[in-house]
Amino acid sequence: MLALSLAVIRPVEYRFCRIVQCPIGYFSNDGCQTVTERDLRERVYQKHPDDDAVFVCYCFRHTLGAIRAELRVSGVSTTVECINASIVAGQCACAIRNPQGNCCLGNVAATVKRLAGEMKQAQVEMESLTIGQEERDDQST
């Protein structure tokens, strides 16, 4: 994940920063070193949860935009199932590929649920507007 030389990384424990507005990606436990998102090879989903181009799954390169597109087209997402099948096949490398250092499946499932809910809400609002317009049209005739 780092775009830095490993020579600048000290042999101490680092933690991942999940705060969206914070530019820091990692910080050392002793507080002496930080790694900003600019120092990483990939943009971090937890820092850009609404960016369609950012990976939600770094191992299999699923993006927010791809999940959103699949939901628009089919009404469901197969992303979680695809990742689960890949995990069973022993292909998961979240510990080294995911910036947070552990499995992305929780993030992916939450993202699918959030996007599906947003799309359903948008559909309800659109139907409400359509019904309201039809009622106004009926009243004016």
C-alpha positions as CSV (number, residue, x, y, z in Angstrom):
1,M,0.0,0.0,0.0
2,L,2.9,2.4,0.7
3,A,4.3,4.6,-2.1
4,L,7.3,5.3,0.3
5,S,10.5,3.5,0.6
6,L,10.3,1.0,3.4
7,A,13.5,2.5,4.8
8,V,11.5,5.4,6.2
9,I,9.2,3.1,8.1
10,R,10.3,2.6,11.7
11,P,10.1,-0.8,13.4
12,V,7.1,0.2,15.6
13,E,3.4,-0.7,15.5
14,Y,1.2,1.4,13.3
15,R,-2.5,1.9,13.4
16,F,-5.0,2.7,10.6
17,C,-6.9,6.0,10.8
18,R,-10.6,5.6,9.8
19,I,-11.6,9.2,10.2
20,V,-12.9,10.4,6.8
21,Q,-11.8,14.0,7.1
22,C,-8.3,13.2,8.4
23,P,-5.5,13.1,5.8
24,I,-3.5,10.5,7.9
25,G,-3.7,7.0,6.7
26,Y,-1.5,5.4,9.4
27,F,0.1,6.6,12.6
28,S,2.7,5.0,14.8
29,N,1.7,4.0,18.3
30,D,4.4,6.2,19.8
31,G,3.0,9.2,17.9
32,C,6.3,10.0,16.2
33,Q,5.4,9.1,12.6
34,T,2.4,9.5,10.4
35,V,1.7,8.3,6.8
36,T,-0.7,10.4,4.9
37,E,-3.0,9.2,2.1
38,R,-0.7,10.9,-0.4
39,D,2.0,8.4,0.7
40,L,-0.2,5.4,-0.3
41,R,-0.4,3.7,-3.7
42,E,-4.2,3.5,-3.6
43,R,-7.0,5.9,-2.5
44,V,-8.6,4.6,0.7
45,Y,-12.3,3.7,0.7
46,Q,-12.7,4.7,4.4
47,K,-11.5,8.2,3.4
48,H,-13.6,8.4,0.3
49,P,-16.8,6.4,1.0
50,D,-18.8,8.1,-1.8
51,D,-16.2,8.0,-4.6
52,D,-17.2,5.6,-7.3
53,A,-13.6,5.0,-8.4
54,V,-12.3,3.9,-5.0
55,F,-11.9,0.2,-4.3
56,V,-14.2,-1.2,-1.6
57,C,-12.4,-4.6,-2.0
58,Y,-8.7,-4.3,-2.8
59,C,-8.1,-8.0,-3.4
60,F,-10.6,-8.4,-6.2
61,R,-10.8,-4.7,-7.2
62,H,-14.5,-4.1,-6.6
63,T,-15.3,-0.4,-6.7
64,L,-18.2,1.5,-5.3
65,G,-19.2,2.5,-8.9
66,A,-19.2,-1.1,-10.1
67,I,-21.5,-2.1,-7.2
68,R,-23.7,0.8,-7.9
69,A,-23.9,-0.1,-11.6
70,E,-24.8,-3.7,-10.8
71,L,-27.5,-2.6,-8.5
72,R,-28.9,-0.2,-11.1
73,V,-29.0,-2.9,-13.8
74,S,-30.1,-6.0,-11.9
75,G,-31.5,-4.7,-8.6
76,V,-29.0,-6.9,-6.7
77,S,-25.3,-7.1,-6.1
78,T,-23.3,-10.3,-6.3
79,T,-20.2,-8.7,-4.9
80,V,-20.4,-10.3,-1.5
81,E,-21.0,-13.7,-3.0
82,C,-18.0,-13.3,-5.4
83,I,-15.7,-12.3,-2.5
84,N,-16.9,-15.2,-0.4
85,A,-16.2,-17.6,-3.2
86,S,-12.8,-16.2,-3.6
87,I,-12.1,-16.4,0.1
88,V,-13.1,-20.1,0.1
89,A,-10.7,-20.6,-2.9
90,G,-7.9,-19.1,-0.7
91,Q,-7.4,-16.0,-2.8
92,C,-8.0,-13.4,-0.1
93,A,-5.1,-11.1,0.9
94,C,-6.9,-8.4,2.8
95,A,-4.2,-8.4,5.5
96,I,-1.7,-6.9,3.0
97,R,-4.0,-5.4,0.4
98,N,-6.7,-3.7,2.4
99,P,-5.5,-0.4,3.9
100,Q,-7.3,-1.2,7.2
101,G,-5.3,-4.4,7.4
102,N,-8.2,-6.9,7.7
103,C,-11.1,-8.4,5.7
104,C,-13.1,-6.0,3.6
105,L,-16.3,-8.1,3.6
106,G,-18.0,-6.1,6.4
107,N,-17.3,-2.9,4.5
108,V,-18.5,-4.4,1.2
109,A,-21.7,-5.8,2.8
110,A,-22.4,-2.4,4.5
111,T,-21.8,-0.6,1.2
112,V,-24.1,-2.8,-0.8
113,K,-26.8,-2.4,1.9
114,R,-26.3,1.4,1.9
115,L,-26.4,1.8,-1.9
116,A,-29.4,-0.5,-2.2
117,G,-31.2,1.6,0.4
118,E,-30.3,4.9,-1.3
119,M,-31.5,3.5,-4.6
120,K,-34.8,2.3,-3.1
121,Q,-35.3,5.7,-1.4
122,A,-34.6,7.5,-4.7
123,Q,-37.2,5.3,-6.4
124,V,-39.8,6.0,-3.7
125,E,-39.2,9.7,-4.0
126,M,-39.5,9.5,-7.8
127,E,-42.7,7.5,-7.6
128,S,-44.1,10.0,-5.1
129,L,-43.3,12.9,-7.5
130,T,-44.9,11.0,-10.4
131,I,-48.1,10.3,-8.4
132,G,-48.2,14.0,-7.2
133,Q,-47.9,15.2,-10.8
134,E,-50.6,12.8,-12.0
135,E,-52.9,14.0,-9.3
136,R,-52.2,17.7,-10.3
137,D,-52.8,16.8,-13.9
138,D,-56.2,15.1,-13.0
139,Q,-57.3,18.2,-11.0
140,S,-56.5,20.6,-13.8
141,T,-58.6,18.6,-16.4
